[in-house]
C-alpha cells in the first residue's frame, strides 16, 4: 500500500497514461495490416511523445515535435500512401516464421537493454527535481546562435545547408527523368 | 516529485524495439519508413530525458533532440520522393518485388 501511494503522484499518473498510449498505438502501428491506419496510429504516438516533452517542462521541443512530426511528416506519409496505394488496401500477409524471427530479435534486444539499464543503477538527481522553471526562449535562441562552448551555430547552419540539399535532392528524384531521356 | 528516470528509459527501450520489430516484419516501404520514425522518436526521448535529469542547466541533449527532428524530417522527405519514383517505375512498393538493382 505504501508502494502504491509513493508512486501515485499526479506526474506519475500522467506519465503512465502517456506511456500506455505510446506503447499500445506504437504496437498497433507496426502490426496493423492497413497502411493508412498505421499512419493514424503513428500520429497518436507522436502526439503522446509531445505530451511527454511537456511533462519534462520542455515546451519548445514539444511544439517542434507537434509541428514537424505531427504536422509535417505524418501529412507527408498520408500523401504518399494516397498517391501510391488505393485507400484502405491491405498489405501482404506476413508469414508466421518471419513474425517469430522478428519477435525473437526484438524481445532479446529488450531483455539485453533492460538488464543493462537496471544494472547501471541510476540515481535521481535532486537538482533536476527542483528545476521546475522551464527553459525560456531567450536561452534557446542564445544557445542556437552562439559560437562559444555549449552553443550551436555551426550545426544550425549545417542543418540549413542540409535541408536545402534535401529539397533539391527530393525534387530531382521525384521528377520523372525518363521522358526527357526518350526525346 | 518527478517521474523516476528509469521509467522514461524503459518506455523508450520498449518503443525502440517495437520499431525494430516493425522494421523487420514490414514488407511495404512506407511501413518501414514509419518504423524508422518510431525508432528515431525513441532515441529522441532518451536524449531529452538525459538532458533533463543529468545536466538541466546545459542544453546539450535538448539541441541534439532538435537536430534529430530536423534530420528525420529531411530523411522522410527524400525517402518519400524515392518511394514515389520507385512506384512510378515498378507499380509496386513491396521490398520483395523490387529486384532490378540486383543484377
Interface residues (C-beta under 8 A of the other chain):
Chain A: X9 X11 X12 X15 X19 X22 X23 X26 X27 X29 X30 X31 X35 X38 X39 X42 X45 X46 X49 X52 X53 X55 X56 X57 X58 X61 X64 X65 X68 X69 X72 X73 X76 X77 X79 X80 X81 X83 X84 X85 X91 X92 X94 X98 X99 X101 X102 X103 X105 X106 X107 X109 X110 X113 X114 X117 X118 X122 X124 X125 X127 X128 X129 X131 X135 X139 X140 X143 X144 X150 X152 X155 X159 X162 X163 X166 X167 X169 X170 X171 X173 X174 X176 X178
Chain B: X1 X2 X3 X4 X5 X6 X7 X8 X9 X10 X11 X13 X14 X15 X16 X17 X18 X19 X20 X21 X22 X24 X25 X26 X27 X28 X30 X31 X33 X34 X35 X37 X38 X41 X44 X45 X48 X49 X52 X53 X54 X56 X57 X58 X59 X60 X62 X63 X65 X66 X67 X69 X70 X71 X72 X73 X74 X75 X76 X77 X78 X80 X81 X82 X83 X84 X85 X87 X88 X89 X93 X94
